[in-house]
């Protein structure tokens, strides 16, 4: 459990028909994909898939776990590089970019879900 009482249990895998998703790749070739489901502006489910190192997986998992149960605004505001590093108990300086990438990926997934809710026809073409 984190200091905020949220579980960081593994959330790896795909959601069936996610409301939004995003992928990011870094120069090393690590790929993070985060998918979210929103209900009334709350992130009710979040999952991740990673092709990369164990640190990338840990960062993506932490981002997904932190976002669950948060409002869209809170998820974008509080799931940051720093909050991911904190929940993981620290990272080596040369891996902190993976926490930033995970935070950006989560923000992209939430933004995609908001866009699809406003323009629902886009969800049909996934």
N, CA, C and O atoms as a GROMACS GRO file, in nm:
protein
  504
    1UNK      N    1   0.084  -0.118   0.000
    1UNK     CA    2   0.000   0.000   0.000
    1UNK      C    3   0.088   0.124   0.000
    1UNK      O    4   0.197   0.124   0.057
    2UNK      N    5   0.040   0.228  -0.063
    2UNK     CA    6   0.112   0.354  -0.064
    2UNK      C    7   0.070   0.436   0.057
    2UNK      O    8  -0.019   0.397   0.132
    3UNK      N    9   0.136   0.549   0.074
    3UNK     CA   10   0.102   0.637   0.185
    3UNK      C   11  -0.039   0.694   0.168
    3UNK      O   12  -0.099   0.739   0.265
    4UNK      N   13  -0.093   0.693   0.046
    4UNK     CA   14  -0.228   0.744   0.023
    4UNK      C   15  -0.332   0.634   0.034
    4UNK      O   16  -0.450   0.658   0.007
    5UNK      N   17  -0.291   0.514   0.072
    5UNK     CA   18  -0.385   0.406   0.091
    5UNK      C   19  -0.427   0.336  -0.037
    5UNK      O   20  -0.522   0.257  -0.036
    6UNK      N   21  -0.359   0.362  -0.147
    6UNK     CA   22  -0.392   0.298  -0.273
    6UNK      C   23  -0.302   0.177  -0.293
    6UNK      O   24  -0.184   0.180  -0.259
    7UNK      N   25  -0.358   0.074  -0.347
    7UNK     CA   26  -0.282  -0.047  -0.375
    7UNK      C   27  -0.200  -0.028  -0.502
    7UNK      O   28  -0.246   0.036  -0.596
    8UNK      N   29  -0.080  -0.082  -0.503
    8UNK     CA   30   0.001  -0.079  -0.625
    8UNK      C   31   0.014  -0.220  -0.682
    8UNK      O   32   0.114  -0.253  -0.745
    9UNK      N   33  -0.089  -0.304  -0.660
    9UNK     CA   34  -0.088  -0.438  -0.715
    9UNK      C   35  -0.076  -0.429  -0.867
    9UNK      O   36  -0.116  -0.329  -0.926
   10UNK      N   37  -0.022  -0.532  -0.931
   10UNK     CA   38  -0.004  -0.527  -1.077
   10UNK      C   39  -0.135  -0.501  -1.151
   10UNK      O   40  -0.238  -0.562  -1.122
   11UNK      N   41  -0.129  -0.412  -1.245
   11UNK     CA   42  -0.244  -0.377  -1.327
   11UNK      C   43  -0.210  -0.398  -1.474
   11UNK      O   44  -0.262  -0.327  -1.560
   12UNK      N   45  -0.126  -0.494  -1.501
   12UNK     CA   46  -0.081  -0.518  -1.637
   12UNK      C   47  -0.189  -0.588  -1.718
   12UNK      O   48  -0.264  -0.671  -1.666
   13UNK      N   49  -0.196  -0.553  -1.845
   13UNK     CA   50  -0.291  -0.615  -1.936
   13UNK      C   51  -0.375  -0.510  -2.006
   13UNK      O   52  -0.354  -0.390  -1.991
   14UNK      N   53  -0.470  -0.560  -2.084
   14UNK     CA   54  -0.558  -0.471  -2.160
   14UNK      C   55  -0.697  -0.468  -2.099
   14UNK      O   56  -0.744  -0.567  -2.044
   15UNK      N   57  -0.762  -0.352  -2.109
   15UNK     CA   58  -0.903  -0.342  -2.072
   15UNK      C   59  -0.987  -0.375  -2.195
   15UNK      O   60  -0.949  -0.340  -2.307
   16UNK      N   61  -1.098  -0.440  -2.175
   16UNK     CA   62  -1.192  -0.461  -2.285
   16UNK      C   63  -1.261  -0.328  -2.313
   16UNK      O   64  -1.325  -0.271  -2.224
   17UNK      N   65  -1.249  -0.279  -2.434
   17UNK     CA   66  -1.311  -0.154  -2.477
   17UNK      C   67  -1.282  -0.036  -2.383
   17UNK      O   68  -1.374   0.017  -2.321
   18UNK      N   69  -1.156   0.004  -2.373
   18UNK     CA   70  -1.122   0.116  -2.285
   18UNK      C   71  -1.184   0.246  -2.337
   18UNK      O   72  -1.210   0.260  -2.457
   19UNK      N   73  -1.208   0.339  -2.248
   19UNK     CA   74  -1.259   0.470  -2.288
   19UNK      C   75  -1.150   0.556  -2.349
   19UNK      O   76  -1.178   0.642  -2.433
   20UNK      N   77  -1.028   0.533  -2.309
   20UNK     CA   78  -0.916   0.608  -2.363
   20UNK      C   79  -0.786   0.533  -2.343
   20UNK      O   80  -0.775   0.449  -2.254
   21UNK      N   81  -0.688   0.563  -2.427
   21UNK     CA   82  -0.558   0.500  -2.416
   21UNK      C   83  -0.452   0.590  -2.477
   21UNK      O   84  -0.482   0.680  -2.556
   22UNK      N   85  -0.328   0.566  -2.439
   22UNK     CA   86  -0.216   0.639  -2.496
   22UNK      C   87  -0.093   0.550  -2.491
   22UNK      O   88  -0.081   0.463  -2.404
   23UNK      N   89  -0.003   0.573  -2.583
   23UNK     CA   90   0.126   0.503  -2.587
   23UNK      C   91   0.237   0.606  -2.599
   23UNK      O   92   0.221   0.709  -2.665
   24UNK      N   93   0.345   0.579  -2.534
   24UNK     CA   94   0.465   0.662  -2.544
   24UNK      C   95   0.585   0.570  -2.557
   24UNK      O   96   0.588   0.462  -2.498
   25UNK      N   97   0.683   0.613  -2.634
   25UNK     CA   98   0.808   0.540  -2.651
   25UNK      C   99   0.923   0.634  -2.622
   25UNK      O  100   0.919   0.752  -2.659
   26UNK      N  101   1.026   0.584  -2.554
   26UNK     CA  102   1.142   0.668  -2.528
   26UNK      C  103   1.256   0.631  -2.623
   26UNK      O  104   1.245   0.532  -2.695
   27UNK      N  105   1.364   0.709  -2.624
   27UNK     CA  106   1.474   0.680  -2.716
   27UNK      C  107   1.539   0.542  -2.697
   27UNK      O  108   1.599   0.489  -2.790
   28UNK      N  109   1.526   0.485  -2.577
   28UNK     CA  110   1.582   0.350  -2.552
   28UNK      C  111   1.497   0.241  -2.614
   28UNK      O  112   1.540   0.126  -2.623
   29UNK      N  113   1.375   0.276  -2.658
   29UNK     CA  114   1.287   0.177  -2.717
   29UNK      C  115   1.182   0.122  -2.623
   29UNK      O  116   1.102   0.037  -2.663
   30UNK      N  117   1.181   0.169  -2.497
   30UNK     CA  118   1.076   0.126  -2.404
   30UNK      C  119   0.943   0.182  -2.451
   30UNK      O  120   0.935   0.299  -2.490
   31UNK      N  121   0.839   0.099  -2.448
   31UNK     CA  122   0.705   0.143  -2.487
   31UNK      C  123   0.610   0.120  -2.370
   31UNK      O  124   0.604   0.010  -2.314
   32UNK      N  125   0.536   0.224  -2.335
   32UNK     CA  126   0.435   0.214  -2.231
   32UNK      C  127   0.300   0.246  -2.294
   32UNK      O  128   0.286   0.344  -2.366
   33UNK      N  129   0.201   0.160  -2.266
   33UNK     CA  130   0.063   0.184  -2.308
   33UNK      C  131  -0.023   0.179  -2.182
   33UNK      O  132  -0.016   0.084  -2.105
   34UNK      N  133  -0.104   0.282  -2.163
   34UNK     CA  134  -0.197   0.286  -2.050
   34UNK      C  135  -0.337   0.304  -2.106
   34UNK      O  136  -0.361   0.389  -2.193
   35UNK      N  137  -0.430   0.224  -2.055
   35UNK     CA  138  -0.571   0.230  -2.093
   35UNK      C  139  -0.653   0.265  -1.970
   35UNK      O  140  -0.621   0.221  -1.859
   36UNK      N  141  -0.758   0.346  -1.989
   36UNK     CA  142  -0.842   0.386  -1.876
   36UNK      C  143  -0.989   0.371  -1.909
   36UNK      O  144  -1.030   0.372  -2.026
   37UNK      N  145  -1.067   0.357  -1.803
   37UNK     CA  146  -1.213   0.359  -1.813
   37UNK      C  147  -1.261   0.466  -1.715
   37UNK      O  148  -1.219   0.469  -1.600
   38UNK      N  149  -1.350   0.552  -1.763
   38UNK     CA  150  -1.405   0.659  -1.681
   38UNK      C  151  -1.553   0.635  -1.657
   38UNK      O  152  -1.624   0.590  -1.747
   39UNK      N  153  -1.598   0.666  -1.536
   39UNK     CA  154  -1.740   0.665  -1.504
   39UNK      C  155  -1.768   0.795  -1.429
   39UNK      O  156  -1.716   0.816  -1.320
   40UNK      N  157  -1.849   0.880  -1.488
   40UNK     CA  158  -1.883   1.010  -1.428
   40UNK      C  159  -1.760   1.091  -1.390
   40UNK      O  160  -1.755   1.151  -1.283
   41UNK      N  161  -1.661   1.091  -1.478
   41UNK     CA  162  -1.541   1.171  -1.455
   41UNK      C  163  -1.441   1.112  -1.357
   41UNK      O  164  -1.347   1.180  -1.316
   42UNK      N  165  -1.461   0.986  -1.319
   42UNK     CA  166  -1.370   0.918  -1.227
   42UNK      C  167  -1.300   0.805  -1.302
   42UNK      O  168  -1.363   0.732  -1.378
   43UNK      N  169  -1.170   0.792  -1.281
   43UNK     CA  170  -1.095   0.681  -1.339
   43UNK      C  171  -1.128   0.557  -1.256
   43UNK      O  172  -1.075   0.540  -1.146
   44UNK      N  173  -1.214   0.472  -1.309
   44UNK     CA  174  -1.255   0.353  -1.235
   44UNK      C  175  -1.163   0.235  -1.261
   44UNK      O  176  -1.147   0.148  -1.175
   45UNK      N  177  -1.102   0.232  -1.378
   45UNK     CA  178  -1.007   0.125  -1.412
   45UNK      C  179  -0.893   0.185  -1.491
   45UNK      O  180  -0.911   0.277  -1.570
   46UNK      N  181  -0.775   0.130  -1.469
   46UNK     CA  182  -0.657   0.168  -1.547
   46UNK      C  183  -0.568   0.046  -1.555
   46UNK      O  184  -0.551  -0.027  -1.458
   47UNK      N  185  -0.511   0.025  -1.672
   47UNK     CA  186  -0.420  -0.088  -1.689
   47UNK      C  187  -0.305  -0.045  -1.778
   47UNK      O  188  -0.312   0.057  -1.847
   48UNK      N  189  -0.200  -0.123  -1.776
   48UNK     CA  190  -0.083  -0.088  -1.856
   48UNK      C  191  -0.024  -0.212  -1.923
   48UNK      O  192  -0.038  -0.324  -1.874
   49UNK      N  193   0.040  -0.189  -2.033
   49UNK     CA  194   0.125  -0.289  -2.096
   49UNK      C  195   0.257  -0.220  -2.128
   49UNK      O  196   0.260  -0.103  -2.163
   50UNK      N  197   0.363  -0.294  -2.114
   50UNK     CA  198   0.496  -0.237  -2.130
   50UNK      C  199   0.583  -0.332  -2.210
   50UNK      O  200   0.582  -0.453  -2.186
   51UNK      N  201   0.656  -0.277  -2.303
   51UNK     CA  202   0.762  -0.350  -2.372
   51UNK      C  203   0.889  -0.274  -2.339
   51UNK      O  204   0.921  -0.172  -2.400
   52UNK      N  205   0.961  -0.326  -2.242
   52UNK     CA  206   1.081  -0.257  -2.196
   52UNK      C  207   1.132  -0.317  -2.067
   52UNK      O  208   1.104  -0.433  -2.035
   53UNK      N  209   1.205  -0.239  -1.995
   53UNK     CA  210   1.270  -0.287  -1.874
   53UNK      C  211   1.173  -0.296  -1.757
   53UNK      O  212   1.060  -0.247  -1.764
   54UNK      N  213   1.219  -0.358  -1.650
   54UNK     CA  214   1.137  -0.374  -1.530
   54UNK      C  215   1.102  -0.240  -1.467
   54UNK      O  216   0.994  -0.225  -1.410
   55UNK      N  217   1.191  -0.144  -1.477
   55UNK     CA  218   1.162  -0.011  -1.421
   55UNK      C  219   1.049   0.055  -1.497
   55UNK      O  220   0.965   0.122  -1.437
   56UNK      N  221   1.044   0.039  -1.628
   56UNK     CA  222   0.934   0.095  -1.707
   56UNK      C  223   0.802   0.031  -1.665
   56UNK      O  224   0.701   0.100  -1.652
   57UNK      N  225   0.803  -0.100  -1.643
   57UNK     CA  226   0.683  -0.169  -1.597
   57UNK      C  227   0.640  -0.119  -1.460
   57UNK      O  228   0.521  -0.095  -1.438
   58UNK      N  229   0.734  -0.103  -1.369
   58UNK     CA  230   0.701  -0.054  -1.235
   58UNK      C  231   0.643   0.087  -1.241
   58UNK      O  232   0.547   0.117  -1.170
   59UNK      N  233   0.700   0.173  -1.324
   59UNK     CA  234   0.651   0.310  -1.335
   59UNK      C  235   0.511   0.314  -1.395
   59UNK      O  236   0.424   0.387  -1.346
   60UNK      N  237   0.487   0.237  -1.500
   60UNK     CA  238   0.356   0.233  -1.563
   60UNK      C  239   0.252   0.177  -1.467
   60UNK      O  240   0.140   0.228  -1.459
   61UNK      N  241   0.287   0.072  -1.395
   61UNK     CA  242   0.197   0.012  -1.299
   61UNK      C  243   0.163   0.111  -1.188
   61UNK      O  244   0.048   0.121  -1.147
   62UNK      N  245   0.262   0.185  -1.140
   62UNK     CA  246   0.239   0.285  -1.036
   62UNK      C  247   0.147   0.395  -1.086
   62UNK      O  248   0.056   0.438  -1.013
   63UNK      N  249   0.168   0.442  -1.208
   63UNK     CA  250   0.082   0.547  -1.264
   63UNK      C  251  -0.062   0.500  -1.273
   63UNK      O  252  -0.154   0.573  -1.234
   64UNK      N  253  -0.083   0.378  -1.323
   64UNK     CA  254  -0.218   0.323  -1.334
   64UNK      C  255  -0.282   0.306  -1.197
   64UNK      O  256  -0.400   0.339  -1.178
   65UNK      N  257  -0.206   0.256  -1.100
   65UNK     CA  258  -0.259   0.234  -0.966
   65UNK      C  259  -0.294   0.366  -0.898
   65UNK      O  260  -0.398   0.376  -0.832
   66UNK      N  261  -0.209   0.465  -0.914
   66UNK     CA  262  -0.236   0.595  -0.851
   66UNK      C  263  -0.362   0.659  -0.906
   66UNK      O  264  -0.436   0.724  -0.832
   67UNK      N  265  -0.388   0.643  -1.035
   67UNK     CA  266  -0.501   0.710  -1.100
   67UNK      C  267  -0.636   0.650  -1.063
   67UNK      O  268  -0.738   0.720  -1.063
   68UNK      N  269  -0.638   0.522  -1.030
   68UNK     CA  270  -0.766   0.454  -1.001
   68UNK      C  271  -0.837   0.521  -0.885
   68UNK      O  272  -0.779   0.543  -0.779
   69UNK      N  273  -0.964   0.554  -0.908
   69UNK     CA  274  -1.046   0.617  -0.806
   69UNK      C  275  -1.037   0.768  -0.803
   69UNK      O  276  -1.108   0.833  -0.726
   70UNK      N  277  -0.951   0.825  -0.886
   70UNK     CA  278  -0.935   0.971  -0.889
   70UNK      C  279  -1.025   1.034  -0.994
   70UNK      O  280  -1.061   0.970  -1.093
   71UNK      N  281  -1.060   1.157  -0.970
   71UNK     CA  282  -1.129   1.233  -1.075
   71UNK      C  283  -1.028   1.260  -1.186
   71UNK      O  284  -0.907   1.249  -1.166
   72UNK      N  285  -1.079   1.294  -1.303
   72UNK     CA  286  -0.992   1.324  -1.417
   72UNK      C  287  -0.895   1.436  -1.380
   72UNK      O  288  -0.775   1.426  -1.406
   73UNK      N  289  -0.946   1.542  -1.321
   73UNK     CA  290  -0.861   1.656  -1.285
   73UNK      C  291  -0.753   1.615  -1.185
   73UNK      O  292  -0.637   1.654  -1.200
   74UNK      N  293  -0.791   1.537  -1.084
   74UNK     CA  294  -0.693   1.493  -0.985
   74UNK      C  295  -0.588   1.402  -1.047
   74UNK      O  296  -0.470   1.413  -1.013
   75UNK      N  297  -0.630   1.314  -1.136
   75UNK     CA  298  -0.533   1.224  -1.200
   75UNK      C  299  -0.431   1.303  -1.280
   75UNK      O  300  -0.311   1.273  -1.275
   76UNK      N  301  -0.476   1.403  -1.352
   76UNK     CA  302  -0.383   1.483  -1.433
   76UNK      C  303  -0.295   1.568  -1.344
   76UNK      O  304  -0.177   1.588  -1.374
   77UNK      N  305  -0.350   1.619  -1.236
   77UNK     CA  306  -0.275   1.709  -1.148
   77UNK      C  307  -0.179   1.634  -1.054
   77UNK      O  308  -0.069   1.682  -1.028
   78UNK      N  309  -0.219   1.518  -1.004
   78UNK     CA  310  -0.140   1.456  -0.898
   78UNK      C  311  -0.057   1.335  -0.939
   78UNK      O  312   0.034   1.296  -0.867
   79UNK      N  313  -0.086   1.274  -1.053
   79UNK     CA  314   0.000   1.165  -1.100
   79UNK      C  315   0.113   1.229  -1.180
   79UNK      O  316   0.099   1.261  -1.298
   80UNK      N  317   0.223   1.246  -1.112
   80UNK     CA  318   0.339   1.317  -1.168
   80UNK      C  319   0.463   1.229  -1.160
   80UNK      O  320   0.460   1.121  -1.101
   81UNK      N  321   0.568   1.276  -1.219
   81UNK     CA  322   0.696   1.207  -1.209
   81UNK      C  323   0.731   1.184  -1.062
   81UNK      O  324   0.770   1.074  -1.022
   82UNK      N  325   0.715   1.289  -0.983
   82UNK     CA  326   0.752   1.282  -0.841
   82UNK      C  327   0.664   1.184  -0.764
   82UNK      O  328   0.714   1.110  -0.679
   83UNK      N  329   0.532   1.183  -0.792
   83UNK     CA  330   0.444   1.092  -0.718
   83UNK      C  331   0.473   0.946  -0.754
   83UNK      O  332   0.461   0.857  -0.669
   84UNK      N  333   0.509   0.922  -0.878
   84UNK     CA  334   0.544   0.786  -0.919
   84UNK      C  335   0.674   0.742  -0.852
   84UNK      O  336   0.684   0.630  -0.801
   85UNK      N  337   0.773   0.828  -0.852
   85UNK     CA  338   0.900   0.796  -0.785
   85UNK      C  339   0.877   0.772  -0.636
   85UNK      O  340   0.936   0.681  -0.578
   86UNK      N  341   0.790   0.853  -0.575
   86UNK     CA  342   0.762   0.836  -0.432
   86UNK      C  343   0.696   0.702  -0.403
   86UNK      O  344   0.736   0.633  -0.310
   87UNK      N  345   0.597   0.665  -0.483
   87UNK     CA  346   0.527   0.538  -0.457
   87UNK      C  347   0.620   0.418  -0.478
   87UNK      O  348   0.601   0.313  -0.417
   88UNK      N  349   0.718   0.434  -0.562
   88UNK     CA  350   0.814   0.326  -0.586
   88UNK      C  351   0.928   0.327  -0.485
   88UNK      O  352   1.012   0.238  -0.486
   89UNK      N  353   0.932   0.426  -0.399
   89UNK     CA  354   1.039   0.433  -0.299
   89UNK      C  355   1.170   0.483  -0.355
   89UNK      O  356   1.276   0.457  -0.298
   90UNK      N  357   1.164   0.555  -0.468
   90UNK     CA  358   1.283   0.610  -0.530
   90UNK      C  359   1.322   0.534  -0.656
   90UNK      O  360   1.287   0.418  -0.675
   91UNK      N  361   1.397   0.603  -0.739
   91UNK     CA  362   1.452   0.545  -0.862
   91UNK      C  363   1.593   0.597  -0.883
   91UNK      O  364   1.624   0.708  -0.838
   92UNK      N  365   1.677   0.522  -0.948
   92UNK     CA  366   1.808   0.576  -0.984
   92UNK      C  367   1.788   0.696  -1.077
   92UNK      O  368   1.696   0.696  -1.159
   93UNK      N  369   1.873   0.797  -1.066
   93UNK     CA  370   1.856   0.918  -1.148
   93UNK      C  371   1.846   0.889  -1.298
   93UNK      O  372   1.775   0.959  -1.370
   94UNK      N  373   1.918   0.787  -1.346
   94UNK     CA  374   1.914   0.758  -1.490
   94UNK      C  375   1.787   0.685  -1.533
   94UNK      O  376   1.771   0.654  -1.651
   95UNK      N  377   1.695   0.656  -1.438
   95UNK     CA  378   1.568   0.592  -1.472
   95UNK      C  379   1.447   0.682  -1.442
   95UNK      O  380   1.333   0.641  -1.464
   96UNK      N  381   1.472   0.801  -1.391
   96UNK     CA  382   1.362   0.891  -1.357
   96UNK      C  383   1.281   0.933  -1.480
   96UNK      O  384   1.164   0.969  -1.469
   97UNK      N  385   1.345   0.929  -1.598
   97UNK     CA  386   1.272   0.962  -1.720
   97UNK      C  387   1.158   0.864  -1.746
   97UNK      O  388   1.060   0.899  -1.813
   98UNK      N  389   1.169   0.742  -1.695
   98UNK     CA  390   1.062   0.643  -1.714
   98UNK      C  391   0.939   0.681  -1.630
   98UNK      O  392   0.826   0.656  -1.673
   99UNK      N  393   0.960   0.739  -1.514
   99UNK     CA  394   0.847   0.787  -1.433
   99UNK      C  395   0.778   0.903  -1.506
   99UNK      O  396   0.655   0.911  -1.507
  100UNK      N  397   0.856   0.990  -1.566
  100UNK     CA  398   0.798   1.102  -1.642
  100UNK      C  399   0.720   1.049  -1.763
  100UNK      O  400   0.612   1.100  -1.794
  101UNK      N  401   0.774   0.949  -1.830
  101UNK     CA  402   0.706   0.890  -1.945
  101UNK      C  403   0.575   0.823  -1.903
  101UNK      O  404   0.475   0.835  -1.973
  102UNK      N  405   0.575   0.755  -1.789
  102UNK     CA  406   0.453   0.691  -1.740
  102UNK      C  407   0.347   0.796  -1.705
  102UNK      O  408   0.229   0.778  -1.736
  103UNK      N  409   0.388   0.905  -1.641
  103UNK     CA  410   0.293   1.011  -1.608
  103UNK      C  411   0.234   1.072  -1.735
  103UNK      O  412   0.113   1.094  -1.743
  104UNK      N  413   0.320   1.101  -1.834
  104UNK     CA  414   0.271   1.158  -1.961
  104UNK      C  415   0.176   1.060  -2.032
  104UNK      O  416   0.078   1.103  -2.093
  105UNK      N  417   0.206   0.932  -2.024
  105UNK     CA  418   0.120   0.832  -2.089
  105UNK      C  419  -0.016   0.829  -2.022
  105UNK      O  420  -0.119   0.825  -2.089
  106UNK      N  421  -0.018   0.829  -1.889
  106UNK     CA  422  -0.146   0.831  -1.818
  106UNK      C  423  -0.225   0.956  -1.853
  106UNK      O  424  -0.346   0.947  -1.879
  107UNK      N  425  -0.161   1.071  -1.854
  107UNK     CA  426  -0.230   1.195  -1.889
  107UNK      C  427  -0.288   1.186  -2.030
  107UNK      O  428  -0.400   1.231  -2.054
  108UNK      N  429  -0.213   1.129  -2.122
  108UNK     CA  430  -0.262   1.112  -2.258
  108UNK      C  431  -0.383   1.021  -2.266
  108UNK      O  432  -0.476   1.047  -2.342
  109UNK      N  433  -0.382   0.914  -2.187
  109UNK     CA  434  -0.496   0.821  -2.186
  109UNK      C  435  -0.621   0.889  -2.132
  109UNK      O  436  -0.730   0.872  -2.186
  110UNK      N  437  -0.606   0.966  -2.025
  110UNK     CA  438  -0.720   1.038  -1.967
  110UNK      C  439  -0.772   1.142  -2.066
  110UNK      O  440  -0.893   1.155  -2.084
  111UNK      N  441  -0.683   1.214  -2.129
  111UNK     CA  442  -0.724   1.315  -2.228
  111UNK      C  443  -0.794   1.249  -2.346
  111UNK      O  444  -0.892   1.303  -2.398
  112UNK      N  445  -0.745   1.132  -2.389
  112UNK     CA  446  -0.810   1.058  -2.498
  112UNK      C  447  -0.951   1.016  -2.457
  112UNK      O  448  -1.044   1.026  -2.538
  113UNK      N  449  -0.968   0.971  -2.334
  113UNK     CA  450  -1.101   0.931  -2.286
  113UNK      C  451  -1.196   1.050  -2.285
  113UNK      O  452  -1.313   1.037  -2.321
  114UNK      N  453  -1.147   1.166  -2.244
  114UNK     CA  454  -1.230   1.287  -2.244
  114UNK      C  455  -1.269   1.323  -2.387
  114UNK      O  456  -1.385   1.354  -2.414
  115UNK      N  457  -1.175   1.319  -2.478
  115UNK     CA  458  -1.202   1.351  -2.619
  115UNK      C  459  -1.305   1.255  -2.677
  115UNK      O  460  -1.397   1.297  -2.746
  116UNK      N  461  -1.289   1.125  -2.649
  116UNK     CA  462  -1.383   1.026  -2.702
  116UNK      C  463  -1.522   1.042  -2.642
  116UNK      O  464  -1.622   1.012  -2.708
  117UNK      N  465  -1.530   1.090  -2.518
  117UNK     CA  466  -1.663   1.110  -2.459
  117UNK      C  467  -1.732   1.229  -2.523
  117UNK      O  468  -1.855   1.233  -2.531
  118UNK      N  469  -1.655   1.326  -2.569
  118UNK     CA  470  -1.712   1.444  -2.636
  118UNK      C  471  -1.745   1.415  -2.782
  118UNK      O  472  -1.842   1.468  -2.836
  119UNK      N  473  -1.664   1.330  -2.843
  119UNK     CA  474  -1.681   1.295  -2.984
  119UNK      C  475  -1.688   1.142  -2.993
  119UNK      O  476  -1.594   1.076  -3.038
  120UNK      N  477  -1.801   1.088  -2.950
  120UNK     CA  478  -1.813   0.942  -2.932
  120UNK      C  479  -1.794   0.863  -3.061
  120UNK      O  480  -1.763   0.744  -3.055
  121UNK      N  481  -1.811   0.924  -3.176
  121UNK     CA  482  -1.790   0.853  -3.302
  121UNK      C  483  -1.646   0.804  -3.315
  121UNK      O  484  -1.621   0.704  -3.384
  122UNK      N  485  -1.552   0.872  -3.251
  122UNK     CA  486  -1.411   0.833  -3.262
  122UNK      C  487  -1.384   0.696  -3.200
  122UNK      O  488  -1.295   0.623  -3.243
  123UNK      N  489  -1.462   0.663  -3.097
  123UNK     CA  490  -1.443   0.535  -3.029
  123UNK      C  491  -1.479   0.417  -3.120
  123UNK      O  492  -1.427   0.307  -3.103
  124UNK      N  493  -1.568   0.441  -3.217
  124UNK     CA  494  -1.609   0.336  -3.308
  124UNK      C  495  -1.498   0.292  -3.403
  124UNK      O  496  -1.503   0.181  -3.457
  125UNK      N  497  -1.397   0.378  -3.423
  125UNK     CA  498  -1.293   0.349  -3.522
  125UNK      C  499  -1.164   0.300  -3.460
  125UNK      O  500  -1.057   0.314  -3.519
  126UNK      N  501  -1.172   0.242  -3.343
  126UNK     CA  502  -1.052   0.191  -3.277
  126UNK      C  503  -1.029   0.048  -3.313
  126UNK      O  504  -0.932  -0.013  -3.266
   0.00000   0.00000   0.00000
